[in-house]
């Protein structure tokens, strides 16, 4: 009997502890806006499963003129399947979405009502994934609202982030990925592109912008200069203007048409092609300037309509060229390393360092402490290597033999590793 009472007491104490630990907690729920019109966010009867709390999944499918008194809240997901408007309650509100966020095609999701104190900011967290096929409008009054993407956000060809007649901001955090589907890319021209806010657009280093439309795209005149850029469009992407960026250009699929423009990027990798498939004849420059060493670039760099393309390398990183390139301009290694696995003679066809047709254009120019690294299975070339200053290195210590019959013109004390 005593043993039974002792066990019962232990069980009761354990149950009490469990109840205390989990007191006041509730599992996340899915709740849907009930009304066909607007109303208070904070009224339980306006939702089919009660007022949303942190961690809930929220669905708004109706056309609701104004859902008011929106608090600061973190949601597991937010699904907009209707045209609706949210506003704060006299103080700016912040909605954070940690999971999925979507605005479906044809719907308009308006944040704020044109009064600064009722503006609603929105953040897609680093754990979040979003798809905008409709329109997100930031209506703010005199103080900018902000859409912050720290997660993975896809804006389809029909999707838009706009600020109507107000001025609002867009920010892509270091963890953020922005997938652009508009044929107009990212532009400051009114009424074009996926991002149309007229305030500040911030793209933090480390973020990535991916052009992945289903039809041919242009980059737009507001392509970020600090983000990594990825081309993933089989229909191709064209530069709108000359571009100088510090991020890595990844050529996943399709061709980047550099048109009439020069291109400068921090790093280069991937398997898509780079060319000037439109534009006038003339000499163009492709520059790789960064300190990083991304995976090999295996696509093809070609002249296209340009007379020739000059390749220049600066920065301490390594540019690895393992594709059969056909550009015909000179190659200058101002700093860092260019790693190659093929090298042909002048007029000898495609190689890692192009396919020049004259001795002058075939000249390879290492400068200062630059390195030309050969990793191929064995090649012979009559191209001239013209070292400009002390300290440059030609490293052919790999398994294959590199035979240079064109000679090395030394401009200082340099290193040859074989």
N, C-alpha and C positions, 0 to 999 in steps of 0.2 A: 504493500500500500504506500509506504514512504517512497519507494522507488518510483511508483507511478506518479505521485504528487511532485516529486523532484523533476521528473521528465516533463510533466505538464507545465511546471513553472519555467523551465528552460525554454520550452516551445513558445510560451506566452511572451517571454522577454525577447526572444529572437524575432517574433512577429512584430512586436512593438518597435524594435530597432529598424526593421525593414520598412515599416510604415512611416517612421520618422525620416528615414533617408529619402524616401520617395514622395513624401508629403508635398503637395503643391505642384507636382510635375504631371504633365500629360503628354501623351504621344502626339506627334504631329498629325494634323488632319488636312483634308482637302475641303475647301469651302468656296462656293460659287455665288457671285452676286445675283440676287433674286429679282431686282427691280428692272423694269424696262426703261426707267428714267433715273435721275440722280437721287442722291440722298446721303445721309451721314454714314461714313465708313464705320463709325463706332456703334451703330445700332444693330443689335443682334439679329433682329427680324429682317434686315436687309440682305442677309446671307443665308444660304440653305443649311449651313452647319456652324453658325455662330461667327462672331467677329474674329478675323484672323489675328493670330499671335505669332511670335517669332518661331520660325521653322516650319510654318504652314505652307501648303500649296494653294495658291489663289488663282481662280479662273474668273475672268470677266468676259462674257460672251454677248451681253446685251448692248444696245445703243443707249448710253447713259450720259445725259447732258452734263452733269457734274456730280462726281462723288467727292464729298467734302470731308474736312477734318481728318485727312490722311496723316497718321503719325510717323515718327521715325520707326522703321521696322525692317527686320531681316527676314526674307522669305526663302523657303526652299525652292520655290518656283513661282513664276508669274506668267500666265497665259492670257493673251489678249486676243479674243476672237470676235470682238465687236468694235464699234467706234465709241470711245469713251474719253472722259476728261477727269483727271484727279487734281485736287487742290489741297493745300495745307490748311491749317487752322489758325492763321495769324502769325505763324512762325514757319520759316522754311523747313521742309521735311526732306528726309532721305530714305529712299527705298533701296535696300541692298538685296540682290538676288544671288544666292550661293549655288543654285543648281541651274535649271533651264529657264530661259526667258524667251518668249516668242510673241511676235505681232504678225498675224496672218495677212495674206494678200488682200488689198482693198480696204483694210481697216486703218483708222487713224487713232493713235494713242497720244493724247495731249496731257502734258504734265504742267500744271499751273493754270492760272486763269488771267494772266496779264497783270497781276498784282504781285510786287516783289515779296511781300510778306507771306503770300500763299504759294510761292513757287515750290516745286517738288524736284529735287535732284535724284538721279538714279545711278547706281553703281552695279555693274556686273562683276562679281568677285572673281578672284583668281581660280576658284573651283567651278565657276559658272560657264555655261555654254549658251549662246544666244543666237536666234535667227530672226531677222527683221525682213519681212517681205512686204509689209505695209509701211505706214509712216509713223515716226515718233516725232511729235512736235514739242518743243520746249517753249512754253509761254511764260514770260518772266517779269514783265514790267521793266523797272529801271535797273534792276540788279540781275546779272547773268545767272542763269541756271547752268548746270553742267551734267553731261552724260559721261561717266567714267567707265572705260572698259579695261578691266584687269584680267578678264577671262578670254574665252574664245568666241568671238562674235562674227557671225556671217550676215552680211547685208546682201540680199539677192539683187538681181537686176531691177526689180520693182521696189526695193526697199530704200528708205530715206530717213536720215536724222536731220531735222530742220528746226528753225526757230521762228517760223511764221514771220511776223513783222517786228519781232523783238530781237535782242542780241543775246546769244547764249554760246556756251563753250562745249568743246569735245576734248576728252583726254584719253590717250592710249598709254596705259601704265607699262612698266618694264616687263611685267608678266603677260601683257596683253597680246592677243592675236586678232587682227582685223582682216576679214576676208571680203574682198571687194568684187561685186558682181556687175556693177554698172558698166555699160560700154563707154561711159565718159570718165571712169576712174574716180579720182579725187580732184575736185576743181574748186576754184573760187568764183567761177562764172555762175551768176544767179540761175537757179533752176536746173543745174546739171550736177551729175555725180551722186554718190551715195551719202557723202557728208556735206550738208548745206548750211550748217550753222555759220553765222557771220561774226561770231566772237573769236576767242582764242582757240586755236587747235594745237594741242600739245602731244607730241609723240616722243616718249622717253626712250633713250638708248636701251637696247635689249628687247624692245617690242618688235613685232613682225607684222608686215602688211603683205597680204597674199592677193595677187590678181588671179582670180579663178572663175571668170565669167564663162558662159557657154557660147558666147559670140565674141568676135574680135573686139578688143578693148584698146583704149588709149590710157596712158598713165594719168592724164590730167595735169594741170599746171601746179597742183598743190601736193604732189607726191612727197611724202616725208623724207627729210634728209638725214635723220638720226636713226630711223628704224632699219631693221633688216628687211629686204625686199625679196619676195618670191614670185616668180612667174610660173603659173600652173594653169595655162590655158592653151589647149591644142590649137585654137583658132588664132592665137598670137596676140601680142601686145605691142603697141607703138609708143615711143617717147613723144610727148607733146612739146618738150623743150629740152635744152641741154640740162644734164643732171649731174650734180656733185653730191654724193652721199657718203656717210661714214660707216654705214652698216654693210653686211654681206649680201651680195646678190646671189640668190639661188635659182638656177634655171631648172625647174622640175619638169616642165612639159611645155612644148611650143617654142616659138621664136620671139625674141625681143628685137623689134625693128628700131634701130637707133636713128633712122631717117636722116635728117640733115645735121644731126647733133653729135657733140662729144659726150662721152659717158665716163664718169669717175665714181668708183665704188670702193668700199673698204676691203672687201674680199669677194672672191668669185668661186662658185662651186655649182655642181649639178650637171645635167646632160642636155639641156635645151640649147638652142643655137642663138648666136648674136650676129646680126648683120645690119646693113643699111639697105633695106629692101625697097625704100622709096627715097626720093630726094635727089638733089643735083650732084653732079660729080664734084670731087674735091677731096682733100686730105682730112681724115677724121682721126680722133685720138680715143683710145680705150685705156684708161688709167686704173690701176689697182693700188691703193694707197695705205692699206691698214696694217696693223701689227698682228692680226690673227692669222691662223693657218688652217683654213677650212679644208674639207676633203677635196679630192681632185676634181677639176673641171674637165669633163669628157665630151662636151659639146663642141661645135665648130664655130670659130670666129672667122667671118668672111667679109670681103669688101662690099658685096652687093653693088649698089649704084655708086658708091664712093670710089674715087681713083685709087686710094690706098688707105689702110688703117695702120696707125702707129700704136704699138703696144708699149706702155711704160709701167714700171713697177717701182713703188716707193714704200716706205714703212718697213718695219722689221719682220713682218710676217712672211710666210711662204705661199707663193702662187704655184699650184701644181697643174700643169697643162698636159693632159694625157689624151686629148683628142687630136684628130687630123685637121688642123686649121689651115685655111687657105688665104688669110690676109697677106698683103704683099708689102707692108711697110716695115720699117726698122723696129727692132726690139731693144728697149733701153731698161737696164736694171739699175735704178738709182739707189736702191737700198733693199735689204732683205734678200730673199731667195726666189728664183724661178726654177722649179723642178720640171724636167722634161723627160719623155721616154722615146722620142723620135727626133731626128734632125737630118733633113735632106740637104742636098746641094742647091745652089741657085738654079732655078728652072727645073728642079728635080721632083716637084710635086709637093703634096701636103705633108705637114709635119707639126709637131708641137709648137714650133715657132714660125708657122705659116709657110707660104709658098712664094717667096720673092722671085722676081724675074730679072732683077739687076743686082750687080755686086753691091752697089750703094744701099739699096733697100734691104739686101740680105744681111747687112752688117749688124752684129750683136754687140751691144755696148754696155758692159758692166762698169759701174762707177763706184768709187770709194770702197766700202767693205761689202759690196754686193756679191752674191754667189749665183753662179750658173751650175745647177746640179743635174747631171745626166744619170738616169736610172734604167736606160733601155737595154735591149738584148744585143746591141751592136749596130753602129751606123757609121757611114763615112760622109763627110760634108766638106765642100770647098768654101763655105761661108766664112767671112772674116770676123774674128772676135777682136774688138777694139777697146782695150782697157784704157780708161781715161785718167785715173789717179791711183795712188798707192792703195793696196789692201784688198782688191777684188780677188775672187777665187773662182777657178774652174775645177769642179769636182766630178771626175769620171771614174770614181773608185768602185762603181757597181760591178755586176757580173759581166756586162757586155763591154765591148771595146768601142770607144769613140775615136775615130780617125779624123783629124782636122787638117785638110790639105790647103786651106785658104790662108792659114797663118794666123798668128796672134800678134797684134800690134800693141806693144806695151807702152803705156803712158806713165808707168811708175813701177814700184816693186809690188809684184802680185804673186799669187799662190796657184800652183797647178798640182792637183791631187789626182793621181791615176792608180 
